[in-house]
Amino acid sequence: MRRTPSRRLLAAALLVASVLAPMAGTPATAVHAGVDRYDQDDCPPDGLRPELAARLDRAVEDVRRQAGIPGVVVGLWMPGKGSYVRATGVADTATRKPMTPDVFLRIGSETKTFTVTALLELVDDGKVRLDDPISAYIDGVPNGDRITLRHLAEMRSGLFPYSADPDFDHDLLSDPSRTFTPQEVLAYGFKHKNTFRPGKQFQYSNSNLVLLGLVIEKVSGHRLADFIDRRVLRPAHLRHTLFPKGAEFPEPHPRGYTDQTLSGEVTDSTNWNPSWAWAAGAMISDLHDLRRWAKTVATGTLLSPETQAERLKTLPTGFPGTSYGLGIMKSGGWIGHNGSIPGYETVTVYLPSQKATLVLMLNTDITSQGQEPSSLLARAITEIVTPGNVYDRPVPPR
C-alpha cells in the first residue's frame, strides 16, 4: 500500500494531478504461458478461455486509455483455469516503442515487503524481537523508547513521514539526481512532532521502513542491500530483482512519467535517483520475479509458521476493505503490496483461496480523477476474474 511519499510526495497538500494525453493505441502483446520460466503453478498452458481473455483485453485497454497510462504489463495466473500475460501501450512516448512483458521496473513501496521479510528473518534467528523498542537499536528517534519494531512494520508508530515535509519535497524535486542517506531523510521527519501515540492508529510513513533498514544493518553487520540479496532474493530464487546503489536501471526498461515536479508539469523520471526511498521503496524487479515473490511473501515460505502468522495479523487502516500487517496488506482477500515511485507503479498480490497471482507494472504514477492508475487496473481485472474478491484499495484523503 503506498500512500504518500512513495505515491505523492506532498502528503499534506491536495494536488491537482496532470494527466497524460491519451496515447495512440499499440496492440497488446500476448505471451504464451508455456514460455514462462517459472512453472510453479498448475496453470493450463493454453491460457484463459478466449472469451475471458478478450474481456480482460478490453478492460485493460479501457483503463489504460481513460487513465492516460502510457504502457502496462499485466500478469495473471489462476491454477486450474489458466494464465494471462499482456503488454500494451508504449514504453517510450517519444519513440512510441511498444511496452513488452520482459521489462525491469522500479517497484516503489513493494520494497517494504523485502525489508520486512529481512527483519522477520532476524526475528526467526533470535537476534531481534518485534516488541523491542527502536531506541534499543537507533538513537534519536522521537518517542523511541515507546515505539517498537512491530509498530514500525505495522505503520502505527506515529512518526511524521519524512516525505510529507515541504523542505524534503523541495530538495528532492530541485535535484532528483541527488543521493540521500537514510539519516538525511529521517531528519526531515524528526523535526516534526509525532502525530499520535504508538499503536493508536494507522499512518503510512516511509520513516518507519528506513528505520527498520537501519536496524537490519546494525544487527546483521551487513549493508541492507547485501543482506536482502543473501537472505531474501537468493533463497526465493529472484534472479532479476535488485537493490540499486544509485540511479542504475537494468535494460530493458520503459521510460517513466510523473507529475511530481515543482511546476506540476509531466516529466520523464526514468533516471531519478531512488536513494531517498531506500528501504521503503528503491528496489527494481520484473514480471516473473514478482510473480514468484507474490506467493512467497503471502505464504511465508522464507519464515517460520509462527512468524508468518504474526505478519498476517492485519489491522484496520481506516479505509474500508484494506487492512495492514507487518509490511503487507490485504485488499478484497488479496494479500501483498502495491508500489509507487515517481514514474512507475506496481501491484503484486496473491489470493490464497484460489492460489491466484496478479502482477501489474505501469510506467506512470499520475493519478486519474484522484485514483491511482494501478488500483484502477487491479479493480477492473479482479471484478472480471474474481468478482467475490475485488482489489479495491481507495486513495486515502490527503
C-alpha positions in Angstrom: 0.0 0.0 0.0 1.6 3.2 -0.9 0.1 6.3 0.3 2.2 9.4 0.5 5.8 9.6 -0.2 6.1 6.6 -2.4 3.0 7.8 -4.2 2.6 11.5 -3.6 5.5 13.4 -2.2 3.3 16.2 -0.8 1.2 14.4 1.6 -0.3 17.4 3.2 -1.3 19.2 0.1 -4.3 18.4 -2.2 -2.7 18.1 -5.6 -4.5 18.5 -8.8 -2.8 15.8 -10.9 -2.0 16.4 -14.5 -3.0 13.5 -16.8 -1.0 12.3 -19.8 -2.8 12.8 -23.1 -4.4 9.7 -24.4 -2.0 7.5 -26.3 -2.5 6.2 -29.8 -3.2 2.5 -29.4 -0.5 0.0 -29.5 -1.7 -3.6 -29.9 -1.4 -5.8 -26.8 1.4 -8.3 -26.9 0.3 -11.7 -25.7 2.8 -14.1 -24.1 2.2 -17.9 -24.4 2.0 -19.3 -20.9 4.3 -22.1 -21.9 7.3 -19.8 -22.2 7.0 -18.7 -18.6 10.3 -19.7 -17.0 8.5 -20.2 -13.6 6.4 -23.3 -13.9 5.3 -23.1 -10.3 1.5 -23.3 -10.6 -0.9 -25.6 -12.3 -1.9 -23.2 -15.0 -3.1 -24.7 -18.2 -0.5 -23.8 -21.0 -3.2 -22.5 -23.4 -4.1 -19.6 -21.1 -7.6 -18.5 -20.0 -10.7 -19.1 -22.1 -10.7 -17.0 -25.2 -13.8 -15.1 -24.2 -12.4 -14.3 -20.7 -9.1 -13.2 -22.2 -11.0 -10.9 -24.6 -12.9 -9.3 -21.7 -9.6 -8.7 -19.9 -8.1 -7.2 -23.1 -10.9 -4.7 -23.3 -10.9 -3.9 -19.6 -7.1 -3.3 -19.5 -7.2 -1.2 -22.7 -10.2 0.9 -21.5 -8.5 1.7 -18.2 -5.2 2.5 -19.9 -6.8 4.9 -22.3 -9.1 6.6 -19.8 -6.4 7.0 -17.2 -3.8 8.1 -19.8 -1.4 5.3 -18.9 1.5 5.1 -21.4 2.2 1.4 -21.0 1.0 -1.6 -18.9 2.2 -5.1 -18.3 -0.3 -7.5 -16.7 0.4 -11.0 -15.4 -2.4 -13.1 -14.0 -2.0 -16.8 -13.0 -5.0 -18.9 -11.9 -4.3 -22.6 -11.2 -6.8 -24.8 -12.9 -8.0 -22.0 -15.1 -5.0 -20.6 -17.0 -2.8 -17.6 -17.2 -3.0 -14.2 -18.9 0.1 -12.1 -19.7 -0.2 -9.0 -21.7 1.8 -5.9 -22.5 0.0 -2.9 -24.1 0.8 0.7 -24.8 4.2 2.2 -25.1 7.4 2.1 -23.2 8.5 5.4 -24.6 6.1 8.2 -25.5 8.7 9.9 -27.7 9.8 6.9 -29.9 6.5 5.0 -29.5 8.4 1.9 -28.7 5.9 -0.7 -27.5 5.7 -1.9 -24.0 6.9 -5.5 -23.6 6.5 -8.0 -20.8 10.2 -8.6 -20.2 11.0 -5.1 -18.8 12.6 -4.2 -15.5 10.6 -1.7 -13.4 11.1 0.4 -10.3 8.7 -1.3 -7.7 8.5 1.6 -5.2 6.8 0.5 -1.9 6.8 -3.2 -2.8 10.4 -2.8 -1.4 8.8 -2.8 2.0 7.8 -6.5 1.7 11.5 -7.3 1.1 12.7 -5.2 4.0 10.2 -6.5 6.5 10.9 -10.1 5.4 14.6 -9.5 6.1 13.6 -8.1 9.6 11.4 -11.1 10.3 14.2 -13.5 9.4 16.2 -11.8 12.1 13.3 -12.4 14.4 13.4 -16.1 13.5 17.2 -16.0 14.1 16.5 -14.8 17.6 18.5 -11.6 17.0 15.6 -9.1 17.4 12.1 -9.2 18.9 9.2 -7.4 17.3 8.3 -5.8 20.6 11.8 -4.3 21.2 11.8 -0.5 21.2 13.5 1.2 18.3 15.6 3.0 20.9 17.4 -0.3 21.7 19.0 0.0 18.2 18.8 3.5 16.9 19.3 6.7 18.9 17.5 10.0 18.4 14.1 8.6 17.4 11.3 10.8 18.8 9.5 8.7 21.5 11.8 5.9 20.5 11.5 4.2 23.9 7.8 3.6 23.3 7.9 2.8 19.5 8.5 -0.9 18.8 9.7 -2.6 15.7 6.2 -4.0 15.4 4.8 -0.5 15.4 7.2 0.5 12.6 6.3 -2.5 10.4 2.6 -2.1 11.0 2.7 1.7 10.1 1.4 2.5 13.6 4.4 4.3 15.1 3.1 7.9 14.9 6.4 9.1 13.4 5.9 12.0 11.0 6.5 10.8 7.4 9.7 12.5 6.2 8.4 12.7 2.6 5.5 14.8 3.8 7.9 17.5 4.8 7.9 20.5 2.4 11.6 21.0 2.7 12.2 17.4 1.7 9.8 17.7 -1.2 11.6 20.9 -2.4 15.1 19.4 -2.0 14.3 16.2 -3.9 12.4 17.8 -6.8 15.0 20.5 -7.1 17.7 17.9 -7.8 16.2 14.4 -8.4 19.7 13.0 -9.2 20.8 13.7 -5.6 21.9 10.9 -3.3 20.2 10.9 0.1 21.4 8.9 3.1 18.9 7.3 5.5 20.0 9.7 8.2 19.3 12.7 6.0 15.8 11.7 5.0 14.9 10.8 8.6 16.0 14.2 9.8 13.3 15.8 7.7 10.6 13.9 9.6 12.2 14.1 13.0 11.9 17.9 13.1 8.1 17.4 13.4 6.2 16.3 16.4 4.9 12.7 16.3 1.3 12.6 15.0 -0.1 10.2 17.6 0.8 7.7 20.4 2.4 4.5 19.2 -0.2 1.8 18.2 -3.1 4.2 18.4 -3.8 4.3 14.6 -2.5 3.6 11.1 -0.5 6.2 9.2 1.6 5.2 6.2 5.1 6.5 6.7 8.3 5.7 4.9 10.2 6.9 8.0 9.2 3.5 9.6 10.8 1.4 6.9 14.0 3.5 6.8 14.4 2.9 10.5 13.9 -0.9 10.0 16.5 -0.8 7.3 19.0 0.7 9.8 18.1 -2.0 12.4 18.8 -4.7 9.9 22.2 -3.2 9.1 23.1 -2.8 12.7 22.1 -6.3 13.8 23.3 -8.2 10.8 26.5 -6.2 10.3 25.9 -6.0 6.6 24.6 -3.4 4.1 20.8 -3.7 3.7 21.1 -4.4 0.0 23.6 -7.2 0.7 21.6 -8.8 3.5 18.4 -8.7 1.4 20.3 -10.3 -1.5 21.7 -13.1 0.6 18.8 -13.8 2.9 15.8 -13.0 0.7 16.5 -12.8 -3.0 18.7 -15.8 -3.4 16.6 -18.2 -1.3 13.5 -17.0 -3.1 15.3 -17.6 -6.5 14.7 -14.0 -7.6 17.4 -13.5 -10.2 16.0 -10.3 -11.7 15.4 -8.3 -8.6 17.9 -5.9 -7.2 18.5 -3.1 -4.7 20.3 -0.4 -6.7 23.2 1.6 -5.3 22.1 4.8 -7.2 20.1 5.5 -10.3 21.2 2.4 -12.3 18.4 0.7 -14.1 18.9 -2.6 -16.0 17.8 -3.0 -19.6 15.3 -3.3 -20.9 13.2 -0.8 -19.0 10.4 1.6 -20.0 10.6 5.4 -19.6 8.7 6.6 -16.5 6.4 9.6 -16.4 5.4 11.7 -13.4 3.8 15.0 -12.5 5.6 15.1 -9.1 7.6 18.1 -10.1 8.0 21.6 -8.7 5.9 23.0 -11.6 3.4 20.2 -11.7 4.2 19.5 -15.3 4.7 16.0 -16.6 8.4 14.9 -16.9 10.5 11.8 -17.6 11.7 10.5 -14.3 13.4 7.3 -15.6 16.9 8.2 -14.3 15.9 9.8 -11.0 17.9 8.5 -8.0 15.7 6.4 -5.7 18.1 6.6 -2.8 15.6 8.8 -0.9 13.2 5.9 -0.7 15.9 3.3 0.3 14.4 0.5 2.5 10.9 1.9 1.8 10.9 2.0 -2.0 14.2 1.8 -4.0 14.1 -1.7 -5.5 13.8 -3.0 -9.1 12.3 -6.2 -10.4 10.5 -7.8 -13.3 7.2 -9.5 -14.0 8.2 -13.1 -13.4 10.2 -12.4 -10.3 7.2 -10.5 -8.9 5.0 -13.5 -9.7 7.2 -15.8 -7.7 7.5 -13.2 -4.9 3.7 -12.8 -4.6 3.3 -16.4 -3.5 6.5 -16.5 -1.4 5.6 -13.4 0.7 1.9 -14.3 1.1 2.6 -17.9 2.2 5.7 -17.2 4.2 8.0 -19.8 2.7 11.1 -17.9 4.0 9.8 -17.6 7.5 8.7 -19.9 10.4 4.9 -20.5 10.5 4.8 -18.6 13.8 6.5 -15.5 12.4 4.4 -15.6 9.2 1.2 -15.8 11.4 2.4 -12.6 13.2 3.0 -10.9 9.8 -0.5 -11.7 8.6 -2.3 -10.2 11.7 -3.6 -7.3 9.7 -5.3 -4.3 11.4 -7.7 -1.8 10.1 -6.3 1.1 8.2 -9.4 3.4 8.3 -10.1 2.7 4.7 -12.8 0.1 4.0 -11.7 -3.2 2.6 -8.0 -2.6 3.3 -6.0 -3.8 6.3 -2.3 -3.8 7.0 0.0 -6.3 8.8 3.8 -6.4 9.1 4.9 -4.8 5.8 2.0 -6.4 3.9 -1.6 -5.5 3.1 -4.9 -7.2 2.4 -7.5 -5.9 0.0 -10.5 -7.8 -1.0 -8.9 -11.0 0.1 -5.8 -10.4 -2.0 -2.5 -10.3 0.0 0.6 -8.4 -1.0 1.6 -4.9 -1.6 1.5 -2.1 -4.2 4.3 0.2 -5.1 4.7 3.7 -6.5 7.7 5.9 -7.1 7.8 8.9 -9.4 7.2 7.5 -12.9 6.2 3.9 -12.0 3.6 1.9 -10.2 3.2 -1.8 -9.5 0.8 -4.2 -7.7 1.9 -7.7 -6.6 -0.8 -9.7 -4.8 -1.8 -13.3 -4.1 -5.3 -14.7 -3.4 -4.9 -17.8 -1.1 -8.5 -19.1 -1.7 -7.8 -19.6 -5.4 -3.9 -19.7 -5.3 -4.1 -16.9 -7.9 -1.4 -14.3 -8.5 -1.8 -10.8 -10.1 1.1 -8.6 -11.1 0.8 -5.1 -12.7 3.6 -2.9 -13.9 2.9 0.7 -15.2 5.2 3.4 -16.4 3.4 6.3 -14.7 2.2 7.3 -11.2 0.0 10.1 -12.4 -3.5 9.8 -10.8 -6.7 9.8 -12.8 -9.7 11.5 -11.2 -8.0 11.1 -7.8 -7.3 7.4 -8.3 -4.0 5.6 -8.6 -3.8 4.0 -12.1 -2.6 0.7 -10.7 -5.6 0.5 -8.4 -7.9 1.2 -11.3 -6.4 -1.6 -13.3 -6.4 -4.1 -10.4 -10.0 -3.3 -9.7 -11.1 -3.7 -13.3 -9.2 -7.1 -13.6 -10.4 -8.6 -10.4 -14.0 -7.6 -11.0 -13.9 -9.9 -14.0 -11.8 -12.8 -12.8 -12.6 -12.9 -9.0 -15.8 -11.0 -8.5 -16.1 -12.2 -5.0 -12.6 -10.8 -4.3 -12.2 -7.4 -5.8 -9.0 -5.5 -5.1 -10.3 -2.1 -4.3 -7.8 -0.1 -2.4 -9.1 3.5 -2.1 -6.8 6.5 -2.3 -6.6 7.9 1.3 -7.5 11.6 1.5 -4.6 14.0 1.5 
